[in-house]
Amino acid sequence: MNAFEITAELYDNINGEQYSPYASFLETCFERFSKIKVKEVLDLGCGTGGITRLLAEKCFDLIGVDISADMLSVAQNKTKKGIDIRYICQDMRDLDLFGTVQAAYSSFDCLNYLNSNTELDKVFALLRNYIEKGGLLVFDVNTEYRYEKIFADNSFVYEFDDDMLVWQNQYSPSKKTCSFYLTLFSEENGVYYRSDEQQKQKFFPQKTIISLLEKNHFSLVGIYGSTDFTPLENSSEKMLFVTIAE
Ligand SMILES: C[S@@+](CC[C@H](N)C(=O)[O-])C[C@H]1O[C@@H](n2cnc3c(N)ncnc32)[C@H](O)[C@@H]1O
């Protein structure tokens, strides 16, 4: 199976409740921190487009980029008639847009799918090319606490109508990488079909991210522990970065 085929099928069931607070957080960032008026927005790693659609419905012009055709297909199918979102199937490491935007965001740990500091540096450099001066880059990444204490080597089981998902994790503290093993059992006429997929994420320390942002001419507005702008704590699972393109 492709790396995000199972994920595409079940993603909204697992994460759907978090889309609305995240979209409100982004809208507040655009209003409060951008030095230019935000109209065109890039969603980098847009996935099934839950947040993309909410912002598009608020009259922003959205471009959704994602490497997974399965995730984009869900996104496209769920977009209401009359809402115009440009979806592009593209690897963020080779980001290539038609023009510039006033803001870009990357939600739900997309950047943790990059394999190295070099790749993160490249993605920030590409983003800087496409975000207009004074515009915003907002993103979240997983904290070390989340990898070490929550994902760790733990397993999670989700049960839906006809589906059961088993999600097993393996974290390597030396490599700072976390492998996710997803196994889906889907029932059809009394028979259960099994499918598997594997993904890998990397932890990026706050210091590394800040130095790569500075190198690529993004200045830091703040780092938050959640979408309600609470400060980072030792038990925060995400670091939300708000930055301005200089
Ligand atoms: C955890 S999902 C987040 C989806 C979406 N941002 C959201 O908030 O619901 C991670 C997404 O990152 C995408 N992704 C991973 N590596 C990528 C890459 N190199 N280029 C573009 N998208 C990538 C995956 O296909 C997946 O849709």
The ligand as an SDF file (V2000), in Angstrom:
LIG
                    3D

 27 29  0  0  0  0  0  0  0  0999 V2000
   -0.3870   14.0520    9.4900 C   0  0  0  0  0  0  0  0  0  0  0  0
   -0.8860   14.4990    7.8740 S   0  0  0  0  0  0  0  0  0  0  0  0
   -1.4100   16.1800    8.0800 C   0  0  0  0  0  0  0  0  0  0  0  0
   -2.4470   16.6130    7.0720 C   0  0  0  0  0  0  0  0  0  0  0  0
   -2.9930   18.0300    7.1730 C   0  0  0  0  0  0  0  0  0  0  0  0
   -1.9480   19.0160    7.2480 N   0  0  0  0  0  0  0  0  0  0  0  0
   -3.9440   18.2260    8.3240 C   0  0  0  0  0  0  0  0  0  0  0  0
   -3.7360   19.1620    9.0860 O   0  0  0  0  0  0  0  0  0  0  0  0
   -4.9090   17.4910    8.4530 O   0  0  0  0  0  0  0  0  0  0  0  0
    0.6800   14.6750    7.0810 C   0  0  0  0  0  0  0  0  0  0  0  0
    0.5740   14.9750    5.6040 C   0  0  0  0  0  0  0  0  0  0  0  0
    1.8830   15.3210    5.1290 O   0  0  0  0  0  0  0  0  0  0  0  0
    1.9880   14.8320    3.8070 C   0  0  0  0  0  0  0  0  0  0  0  0
    3.4130   14.7310    3.4610 N   0  0  0  0  0  0  0  0  0  0  0  0
    4.3600   13.9420    4.0270 C   0  0  0  0  0  0  0  0  0  0  0  0
    5.5340   14.1220    3.4180 N   0  0  0  0  0  0  0  0  0  0  0  0
    5.3350   15.0560    2.4440 C   0  0  0  0  0  0  0  0  0  0  0  0
    6.1770   15.6650    1.4720 C   0  0  0  0  0  0  0  0  0  0  0  0
    7.4660   15.3530    1.3710 N   0  0  0  0  0  0  0  0  0  0  0  0
    5.6440   16.5830    0.6380 N   0  0  0  0  0  0  0  0  0  0  0  0
    4.3240   16.9100    0.7150 C   0  0  0  0  0  0  0  0  0  0  0  0
    3.4750   16.3550    1.6160 N   0  0  0  0  0  0  0  0  0  0  0  0
    3.9740   15.4500    2.4680 C   0  0  0  0  0  0  0  0  0  0  0  0
    1.2770   13.4930    3.8550 C   0  0  0  0  0  0  0  0  0  0  0  0
    0.9250   13.0290    2.5880 O   0  0  0  0  0  0  0  0  0  0  0  0
    0.0960   13.8060    4.7560 C   0  0  0  0  0  0  0  0  0  0  0  0
   -1.0380   14.1830    4.0190 O   0  0  0  0  0  0  0  0  0  0  0  0
  1  2  1  0
  2  3  1  0
  2 10  1  0
  3  4  1  0
  4  5  1  0
  5  6  1  0
  5  7  1  0
  7  8  2  0
  7  9  1  0
 10 11  1  0
 11 12  1  0
 11 26  1  0
 12 13  1  0
 13 14  1  0
 13 24  1  0
 14 15  1  0
 14 23  1  0
 15 16  2  0
 16 17  1  0
 17 18  1  0
 17 23  2  0
 18 19  1  0
 18 20  2  0
 20 21  1  0
 21 22  2  0
 22 23  1  0
 24 25  1  0
 24 26  1  0
 26 27  1  0
M  CHG  2   2   1   9  -1
M  END
$$$$
